Amino acid sequence: MSSVEEKGFESSAAVSGSAEWELDCYSRPVVADGKKLWEVLITDSSGKMRVCEALPSNRVNSRELRRVVEEAIDKADVKPSTIRFFRGAMFNMINIALSEVEVVARPSRATYALAQWLEERYRDVYPKMEGYRQSMAMADTGSSFLDIRTPTKLPDALRGEKYAFVSLPLAEFREGGGINAENIGVGRICPIDDDLASDEFVSGIVILSSRAKALASWMAGTEISSLSADLRRRNLVIEADINTQFLMARLNDGQREEGAIFEEGKDKLRGLHFVSVQKDEDDDPAGFWLLREMPSGL
C-alpha cells in the first residue's frame, strides 16, 4: 500500500498546454491518521498539465487553496485565463480563493479532463493507498431518480425550429477525423478515453434554427456540459453550469423512443455525446460540442 501523495506537478513538454484550467478541492476515500484526506487537483482542458497537493484537514480554506493555485500558475508554461470548477459543495471557498487571482472563475460541469483524472485516481490510485475506505468511495454514487429540479424554459428567440437525433463514428473526433477545432464554430471538444473503439457511434442531436448563431453563442456562454432526454417527463434538457437545467424541447411518442436510444448510446460510451447547432442541414455548425455527462460519485 502506498502512502498519501503530498505534492506533485506534471506537465508534458511535448504538447502545448491550455489556458483553460479545471480545479477540484475535496475529501477523498482515504483516512490518514484518523482524518480524511483532502486534495487539490488542478489540470488544464487538455489534461497535459496536472497538479496534485494534499491539504491537512485543518488547513482546508480559501487561503491555502489560493496558495496552491498561485504556485501552479508560477510553474506553468501556459498561464490560465479561465478556471472551471464543478463542486457545488465547495462553491463559496473556491470562489473566494479565485477572486484574488487574475483569472475568470467559471462554475461548470464541463470539467472533462478533471473528471477523467478523478476516475483514474478512484480506479488506480486511492485503492492502493493506506487508509483507503471503499465505503467512502461509494457514498456519492446514488441514483438521480430523486432529482426534483424544474428546467428553465428557453426564450422563444433561442428555440430551434427542428431537432434530430443522429450519430457519428467516434473516429471522426480523433486525430485525422473530420471534426476538429477548425470547424466547430464556438463549440468545444471534450477529451475522449483512449480505450474507446473508434468504430463505435456517438449519439448526438442536431438543432436547426434560423437563429443558429445566436443560439450557439448563448450555449457557449452558459457552460453547457451535457444534454439529456428525460424519458419520464418527456423533456429534452440542456445541463449547464453546476446545477442549472434548460428545457430545449418536449418529446412526443416517436421522439421519446429516439431519446431512449440516445441515452443508451451515451451509456455505452461512458456518457459521450454531441450537439450541433446549424442554420440548415447543409450549413456548417455555428457551434458543435462533443460533451460528456459527469460521472457519478466523483
Rosetta blueprint (number, residue, H / E / L):
1 M L
2 S E
3 S L
4 V L
5 E L
6 E L
7 K E
8 G E
9 F E
10 E E
11 S E
12 S L
13 A L
14 A L
15 V L
16 S L
17 G L
18 S L
19 A L
20 E E
21 W E
22 E E
23 L E
24 D E
25 C E
26 Y E
27 S E
28 R E
29 P E
30 V E
31 V E
32 A E
33 D L
34 G L
35 K E
36 K E
37 L E
38 W E
39 E E
40 V E
41 L E
42 I E
43 T E
44 D E
45 S L
46 S L
47 G L
48 K L
49 M E
50 R E
51 V E
52 C E
53 E E
54 A E
55 L E
56 P L
57 S H
58 N H
59 R H
60 V L
61 N L
62 S H
63 R H
64 E H
65 L H
66 R H
67 R H
68 V H
69 V H
70 E H
71 E H
72 A H
73 I H
74 D H
75 K H
76 A L
77 D L
78 V L
79 K L
80 P L
81 S L
82 T E
83 I E
84 R E
85 F E
86 F L
87 R L
88 G H
89 A H
90 M H
91 F H
92 N H
93 M H
94 I H
95 N H
96 I H
97 A H
98 L H
99 S H
100 E L
101 V L
102 E L
103 V L
104 V E
105 A E
106 R E
107 P E
108 S L
109 R L
110 A L
111 T L
112 Y H
113 A H
114 L H
115 A H
116 Q H
117 W H
118 L H
119 E H
120 E H
121 R H
122 Y H
123 R H
124 D H
125 V H
126 Y H
127 P H
128 K H
129 M E
130 E L
131 G L
132 Y E
133 R L
134 Q H
135 S H
136 M H
137 A H
138 M L
139 A L
140 D L
141 T L
142 G L
143 S L
144 S L
145 F L
146 L L
147 D L
148 I L
149 R L
150 T L
151 P L
152 T E
153 K E
154 L L
155 P L
156 D H
157 A H
158 L H
159 R L
160 G L
161 E L
162 K E
163 Y E
164 A E
165 F E
166 V E
167 S E
168 L E
169 P E
170 L H
171 A H
172 E H
173 F H
174 R L
175 E L
176 G L
177 G L
178 G L
179 I L
180 N L
181 A L
182 E L
183 N L
184 I L
185 G E
186 V L
187 G L
188 R L
189 I E
190 C L
191 P L
192 I L
193 D L
194 D L
195 D L
196 L L
197 A L
198 S L
199 D L
200 E L
201 F E
202 V E
203 S E
204 G E
205 I E
206 V E
207 I E
208 L E
209 S L
210 S L
211 R L
212 A H
213 K H
214 A H
215 L H
216 A H
217 S H
218 W H
219 M H
220 A H
221 G H
222 T L
223 E L
224 I E
225 S E
226 S E
227 L E
228 S E
229 A E
230 D E
231 L L
232 R L
233 R L
234 R L
235 N E
236 L E
237 V E
238 I E
239 E E
240 A E
241 D L
242 I L
243 N L
244 T E
245 Q E
246 F E
247 L E
248 M E
249 A E
250 R E
251 L L
252 N L
253 D H
254 G H
255 Q H
256 R H
257 E H
258 E H
259 G H
260 A H
261 I H
262 F H
263 E H
264 E H
265 G H
266 K H
267 D H
268 K H
269 L L
270 R L
271 G L
272 L E
273 H E
274 F E
275 V E
276 S E
277 V E
278 Q E
279 K L
280 D L
281 E L
282 D L
283 D L
284 D L
285 P L
286 A L
287 G E
288 F E
289 W E
290 L E
291 L E
292 R E
293 E L
294 M L
295 P L
296 S L
297 G L
298 L L
